[in-house]
Amino acid sequence: MRHNIILFFLIAALTTSWGCKQFLDLPAKNQRTVTTVDDMKTLLASYLKGVAELRVKPLYGNVMCLAPAAGTLMFEAYSDNIDFELAVPQTYLKPNNNHLKVEQGYADLLLWNDFNTPGVIWNQHYSIVGFLNSLIDQMEEIEATPQQQDQLLGEMYVHRAYYLFKLLEYFAPYHKGELGIPVYLHTGEGVLGIDMPRRTQAEVYKIILDDLKMAETMIKRTGPVTGFNVFYNSRYIHHLMAQVYWFKAESPAKETSDYEQVKAHAAIAVENTEAFIPTTVTGMINAYGAKDPNYPALCQENNLQGAFGVIYGSNFQYLIPGTYGPENIPLSTEFAALFKPGDVRIGAIFNADPTRAGGKVGTAGKTLNWGWPSDGTANGSLKRGNACFFKPEEAFLMLAEAQFRLNNSGEAIATLNKFKAFRNAGTADGLAGDALLQEIIDERRKEFFGDNDKRWLDLKRFGKKTITRKLFFLNKNYDLTVAPNDYRYALPIPLTEVQENKDLIPNEGWVAIEY
């Protein structure tokens, strides 16, 4: 019997109150049946268009569904690059803040009390998984050439792997291998109404990697369709495989071959990319803002101008000092100290105006550039918090770490030096052991500041940092400590999901603060 696919207008009407159980079930109502390859391409293209093109709402999820804006803000708020103890009284809660005037909003973000954003991510990502499940099932029942099968299924397998991987990274406690995420890979009457327990992390990794390996096999024999395929790209597939093995390699699901896999896939992901990696602030702005067609990554421009001002500062703060807030966001002294003079990232990240930042031009000041993350210039009007996926810069750093973990320090230093040369950031010569690993971690921290979830996931994976905060909100002092492996590194599963799925074990520790 054919499985039915929900029409575009019905999919767009789905509410975010549904949990993964409902999205994975995809119960049929008011549907059409996919009967031809053209039907399949049309439905899939409706989703892919929103992923690949600027400012287009995809079939499922919101603009930038790969990295929701609310998630980017939350992950930065839960990280350590901004000096929030200074930022709260000096700029966030000032009367000129035109972005988020509600004090409780900042309290929720900075006290790990945001329960809404994890729910948005959970529901959106599972909705896309359910959508892809239904299309993958339907492919069994339509006539398509072997090449069309590869190009359509390969695309869907990579996307499904991406969203399942993100759900695992966000919602699974890193060192509790038994607590993965719920996964079901099919749709239809046989699965309606079932409860889905959490699979082990090892099981989930196998599902993710099986999808990617199938896509890898397909792309070796059938190339992508120009103008249609997005994730079905050899470089992207190998990059994502390197990411999955890299994150898995320090978890309870780790296998002895993980770092060999990271090395192999990351090496493919960096092939022939050196000439296209930006080495200037202007180059970075163009590459990461999807304005450089030669940059070998998928970059998205956010449609929500100023949406990131809540944490990163108003996109109009460059106009008249003191008028548009929050402004001059103070960055961590520890973070600023990581940058050596001449590092090209200084000009992108730091506000170098001596009248505002207290620093000299060309040196790392203590406040965030008015335009970053996005245009990185004195004119911050394009501050959109753009997101890039499958950056070759990340592949270089994964490769360096894999070489280090495999006891090839010489190779690791050579790879790291090649990367550091892109940024005029000195060399790693003479480093060994923990010092060399820390240098790789520090380069990741500098390179990916403001880049969606990367610093939060590094804090979770490496487990080398304790975050402390003393903040004052709503007439009360809060003194918080988040140690490595803290429960706050596994986001809270939505309460409605736990209530509706009796077999789902919630993440412990999360209790809402009552102000």
ZIVEN-V426450 format. One record per residue. SS is DSSP state (hx for helix, st for strand, lp for the rest). PSI is psi as a letter, one per 30 degrees, with the letter a starting at -180 (* if undefined). OMEGA is omega in degrees with one decimal (NA if undefined). Layout:
# ZIVEN-V426450
ss: (SS & SS)
psi: (PSI & PSI)
omega: (OMEGA & OMEGA)
This chain:
# ZIVEN-V426450
ss: (lp & lp & lp & lp & st & st & lp & hx & hx & hx & hx & hx & hx & lp & lp & lp & lp & lp & lp & hx & hx & hx & hx & hx & hx & lp & lp & lp & lp & lp & st & st & lp & lp & lp & lp & hx & hx & hx & hx & hx & hx & hx & hx & hx & hx & hx & hx & hx & hx & hx & hx & lp & lp & lp & lp & lp & lp & lp & lp & lp & lp & lp & lp & lp & lp & lp & lp & hx & hx & hx & hx & hx & hx & hx & hx & hx & lp & lp & lp & lp & st & lp & hx & hx & hx & hx & hx & hx & hx & hx & hx & lp & lp & lp & lp & st & lp & lp & lp & lp & lp & hx & hx & hx & hx & hx & hx & hx & hx & lp & lp & lp & lp & lp & hx & hx & hx & hx & hx & hx & hx & hx & hx & hx & hx & hx & hx & hx & hx & hx & hx & hx & hx & hx & hx & hx & hx & hx & lp & lp & lp & lp & lp & lp & hx & hx & hx & hx & hx & hx & hx & hx & hx & hx & hx & hx & hx & hx & hx & hx & hx & hx & hx & hx & hx & hx & hx & hx & hx & hx & lp & lp & lp & lp & lp & lp & lp & lp & lp & lp & lp & lp & lp & lp & lp & lp & lp & hx & hx & hx & lp & lp & lp & lp & lp & lp & lp & lp & lp & hx & hx & hx & hx & hx & hx & hx & hx & hx & hx & hx & hx & hx & hx & hx & hx & hx & hx & hx & hx & hx & lp & lp & lp & lp & lp & lp & lp & lp & lp & lp & lp & lp & hx & hx & hx & hx & hx & hx & hx & hx & hx & hx & hx & hx & hx & hx & hx & lp & lp & lp & lp & lp & lp & lp & lp & lp & hx & hx & hx & hx & hx & hx & hx & hx & hx & hx & hx & hx & hx & lp & lp & lp & hx & hx & hx & lp & lp & lp & lp & hx & hx & hx & hx & hx & hx & hx & hx & lp & lp & lp & lp & lp & lp & lp & lp & lp & st & st & st & lp & lp & lp & lp & lp & lp & lp & lp & hx & hx & hx & hx & lp & lp & lp & lp & lp & lp & lp & lp & lp & lp & lp & lp & st & lp & lp & lp & lp & st & st & lp & hx & hx & hx & hx & lp & lp & lp & lp & lp & lp & lp & lp & hx & hx & hx & hx & hx & st & lp & lp & lp & hx & hx & hx & hx & lp & lp & lp & lp & lp & lp & lp & lp & lp & st & st & lp & lp & lp & lp & lp & lp & lp & lp & lp & lp & lp & lp & lp & lp & lp & lp & lp & lp & st & st & st & lp & lp & hx & hx & hx & hx & hx & hx & hx & hx & hx & hx & hx & hx & hx & hx & lp & lp & lp & hx & hx & hx & hx & hx & hx & hx & hx & hx & hx & hx & hx & hx & hx & hx & lp & lp & lp & lp & lp & lp & lp & lp & lp & hx & hx & hx & hx & hx & hx & hx & hx & hx & hx & hx & hx & hx & hx & hx & lp & lp & lp & lp & lp & lp & hx & hx & hx & hx & hx & hx & hx & hx & hx & lp & lp & lp & lp & st & st & st & st & st & st & st & lp & lp & st & st & st & st & st & st & st & lp & lp & lp & lp & hx & hx & hx & lp & lp & lp & lp & lp & hx & hx & hx & hx & hx & hx & lp & lp & lp & lp & lp & lp & lp & lp & lp & lp & lp & lp & lp & lp & lp)
psi: (k & k & k & k & k & k & l & e & f & e & e & f & f & k & l & g & f & k & a & e & e & e & e & e & e & i & k & k & k & i & l & l & k & j & f & l & e & e & e & e & e & e & e & e & e & e & e & e & e & f & e & f & l & k & g & k & k & l & e & k & a & a & k & h & f & f & i & k & e & e & e & e & e & e & e & e & f & g & a & g & f & k & i & f & e & e & e & e & f & f & e & e & g & l & f & g & j & g & e & j & f & j & e & f & e & e & e & e & e & f & g & h & g & j & f & e & e & e & e & e & e & e & e & e & e & e & e & e & e & e & e & e & e & e & e & e & e & f & f & f & g & l & k & l & l & e & e & e & e & e & e & e & e & e & e & e & e & e & e & e & e & e & e & e & e & e & e & e & e & e & f & k & k & e & g & i & f & f & i & b & l & k & k & k & g & l & l & l & e & f & g & k & g & l & k & j & l & k & l & l & e & e & e & e & e & e & e & e & e & e & e & e & e & e & e & e & e & e & f & f & f & k & l & l & j & k & f & d & k & d & f & i & k & e & e & e & e & e & e & e & e & e & e & e & e & e & e & f & f & g & l & f & g & l & l & f & g & e & f & e & e & e & e & e & e & e & e & e & f & f & k & h & f & e & f & f & k & k & g & l & e & e & e & e & e & e & e & f & g & g & g & j & f & f & k & i & l & j & k & k & k & k & f & i & k & f & f & g & f & e & e & f & l & k & f & g & f & f & d & j & k & f & e & j & l & k & l & h & k & k & l & k & e & e & e & e & f & f & k & k & k & f & k & f & f & e & f & e & e & k & j & g & j & f & f & e & f & g & l & l & k & f & l & j & a & g & l & k & k & f & f & k & j & d & f & g & l & f & j & g & f & g & j & f & h & l & k & k & k & h & k & f & e & e & e & e & e & e & e & e & e & e & e & e & f & g & g & i & e & e & e & e & e & e & e & e & e & e & e & f & e & f & g & h & g & a & l & g & k & f & k & l & b & e & e & e & e & e & e & e & e & e & e & e & e & e & e & g & k & g & i & c & g & e & e & e & e & e & e & e & e & f & h & g & k & k & k & k & k & j & l & j & k & h & g & k & k & k & j & k & k & j & l & k & g & l & f & f & g & j & l & k & k & k & e & e & e & e & e & f & j & f & g & j & k & l & k & l & f & j & k & k & k & j & *)
omega: (-179.0 & 170.5 & -175.9 & 179.7 & -177.9 & 179.0 & -178.0 & -174.6 & 177.3 & 178.2 & -179.4 & -176.8 & -179.8 & -178.3 & -178.6 & 177.3 & 178.3 & 177.6 & -176.2 & -179.9 & -179.4 & -178.2 & -179.7 & 177.5 & -175.1 & -179.8 & -173.0 & 171.3 & -178.9 & -171.3 & 167.4 & 178.4 & 174.8 & -175.9 & -176.9 & 175.8 & 179.6 & 175.0 & -178.2 & -179.2 & -179.3 & -179.9 & -179.3 & -180.0 & 178.3 & 175.1 & -175.2 & -179.5 & 179.5 & 177.1 & -170.9 & -173.9 & -177.0 & 168.8 & 178.6 & 178.5 & -178.4 & 179.0 & 177.3 & 178.4 & -179.0 & 174.2 & -175.3 & -179.9 & 177.6 & -179.5 & -177.9 & -177.7 & 179.8 & 177.9 & 178.0 & 178.2 & -178.7 & -177.9 & 176.0 & 179.4 & -179.4 & -177.6 & -166.3 & -176.8 & 178.4 & 177.4 & -174.8 & 178.0 & 174.8 & -173.2 & -176.1 & -178.8 & -173.1 & -174.3 & -175.2 & -175.1 & 175.9 & -178.3 & -177.5 & 178.7 & -177.4 & -175.3 & -179.2 & -174.9 & -177.7 & -177.0 & -179.5 & 177.6 & 176.2 & 177.8 & 179.8 & -178.3 & -170.7 & 177.0 & -179.5 & -176.0 & 179.8 & 179.0 & -178.3 & -175.8 & 175.6 & 177.7 & 177.5 & -179.8 & -179.9 & -176.2 & -179.1 & -177.4 & 178.8 & 177.4 & 179.6 & 175.8 & 178.6 & 177.5 & -179.7 & 176.3 & -176.2 & 177.6 & 179.2 & 176.5 & -175.8 & -179.6 & -179.7 & -170.1 & 176.6 & 179.3 & 179.5 & 175.8 & 176.7 & 179.5 & 177.4 & 176.7 & -179.7 & -174.3 & 179.4 & -179.1 & 179.6 & 177.3 & -176.4 & 179.3 & -178.9 & 178.8 & 179.7 & 178.0 & -179.4 & -175.2 & 176.3 & 178.7 & 178.9 & 177.7 & 178.6 & 179.7 & -172.7 & -167.8 & 179.1 & 173.0 & -167.7 & -174.7 & 175.2 & -172.3 & -179.2 & -176.1 & 172.5 & 179.1 & 173.4 & 177.0 & 168.7 & -168.6 & -178.9 & 179.0 & 176.0 & -173.4 & -175.7 & -176.9 & -177.4 & 173.6 & -177.8 & 172.5 & -175.5 & 176.2 & 174.9 & 172.0 & 174.9 & 178.3 & 179.7 & 178.8 & -178.5 & 177.1 & 179.7 & 178.6 & -179.8 & -176.8 & 175.9 & 176.8 & -177.8 & 178.3 & 175.8 & 178.6 & 178.6 & 178.3 & -178.2 & -174.7 & 175.1 & -178.3 & -178.5 & 179.3 & 179.3 & 174.7 & 179.1 & 179.7 & 178.4 & -176.2 & -178.8 & 179.1 & 179.7 & -171.2 & -173.1 & -179.1 & -178.3 & -179.8 & -179.8 & 177.6 & -179.1 & 176.3 & 176.8 & 178.1 & -177.3 & 179.0 & -180.0 & -179.7 & 179.9 & -168.2 & 178.3 & -178.0 & 176.5 & 179.2 & -173.3 & 174.6 & -174.1 & -176.8 & -172.5 & -176.3 & 171.9 & 177.9 & 176.5 & -178.4 & -176.6 & -175.8 & 178.3 & 178.4 & 176.8 & -177.2 & -179.5 & -177.5 & 174.0 & 179.6 & -170.8 & -176.4 & -174.6 & 178.4 & -176.9 & -179.2 & 176.8 & 177.6 & 178.9 & 178.5 & 178.3 & 179.7 & -178.0 & -177.8 & -173.5 & 175.7 & 177.0 & -180.0 & 177.5 & -175.4 & -179.0 & -178.6 & -170.8 & 176.9 & 176.4 & -177.5 & -178.3 & 173.8 & -179.4 & -179.9 & -171.2 & -178.7 & 179.0 & -176.6 & -177.1 & -178.4 & 179.4 & -179.0 & -171.4 & 178.1 & -178.0 & 177.3 & 177.6 & -174.7 & -179.5 & -172.1 & -179.0 & -178.0 & 176.2 & -176.6 & -176.3 & -179.4 & -0.6 & -176.5 & 176.0 & -177.0 & -178.0 & 177.6 & -178.4 & 175.7 & 178.2 & 178.4 & -178.6 & -177.0 & -179.5 & -173.9 & 175.8 & 177.5 & 179.5 & 178.2 & -174.9 & -179.3 & 178.6 & -178.4 & 179.1 & -170.0 & -170.7 & 173.7 & -173.5 & 177.3 & -175.2 & 179.8 & -178.6 & -173.1 & -178.4 & -179.0 & 179.7 & 177.4 & 179.9 & 176.5 & 180.0 & 174.7 & -177.1 & 179.5 & -175.1 & 175.5 & -175.0 & -177.1 & -174.6 & 5.7 & 168.1 & -173.0 & 170.8 & 179.7 & 179.0 & 176.3 & -174.8 & -172.7 & 178.6 & -177.1 & -174.1 & -177.7 & -178.1 & -178.2 & 177.6 & -178.9 & 179.1 & 177.3 & 175.3 & 176.9 & 179.0 & 179.4 & 176.8 & -177.3 & 173.2 & 179.0 & 179.5 & 179.7 & 178.9 & 178.2 & 177.4 & -177.6 & 178.6 & 176.2 & 174.7 & -174.8 & 179.0 & 177.1 & -179.2 & 179.9 & 179.8 & 179.4 & -179.7 & 177.7 & 177.4 & 177.9 & -177.3 & 178.2 & 176.1 & -173.8 & -176.8 & -172.4 & 178.3 & -179.6 & 175.6 & -178.0 & 177.0 & 179.7 & 178.6 & 173.8 & -177.1 & -179.5 & 178.7 & 177.3 & 179.6 & 178.4 & 177.1 & 178.7 & -179.3 & 177.6 & 175.6 & -178.2 & 179.7 & -173.8 & -169.9 & 176.4 & -179.6 & -175.6 & 173.8 & -169.2 & -164.3 & -178.0 & 179.3 & 179.1 & 175.2 & 176.5 & 179.9 & -173.9 & -175.1 & 175.8 & -176.1 & -170.3 & 170.1 & 179.6 & 176.3 & 178.6 & 171.0 & -174.3 & 179.6 & 179.4 & 170.7 & 175.3 & 179.8 & 176.3 & 176.5 & -179.7 & -172.0 & 174.5 & 176.7 & -177.7 & 173.9 & 179.9 & 175.7 & -179.5 & -177.6 & 173.3 & 169.3 & -172.3 & -179.4 & 174.4 & -177.2 & -177.3 & 180.0 & 178.9 & 179.8 & -179.4 & -175.9 & -177.5 & -173.3 & -179.1 & -175.4 & 178.0 & -179.8 & 172.5 & -174.3 & 171.0 & -173.4 & 175.9 & -176.6 & 176.3 & 174.2 & -173.7 & NA)
